[in-house]
Amino acid sequence: MWRKKMPKIEIDHNKCDGKECAECVDSCPMSIFKLENDGITAGSGVECTLCELCQDLCPSSAITISE
């Protein structure tokens, strides 16, 4: 059985503006990102479709997605 390779989602918290921005939380069609304690967290990536919308819309370039 073929399995989709799970993407690795990394957030550079030194660049991320957290709750002040939250563009990734609002834009992700799969709801991978969550706002927790004024910061952003990313789920496991199992549901990620690699659309890279979060990466493209992040104004501080804090998100990196790789396979």
Buried (B, 14 or more C-beta within 10 A) or exposed (E): EEEEEEBEBEBEEEEBBBEEBBBBBEBBEBEBBBBEEEBBBBBEBEEBEBEEBBBEBBEEEBBEBEE
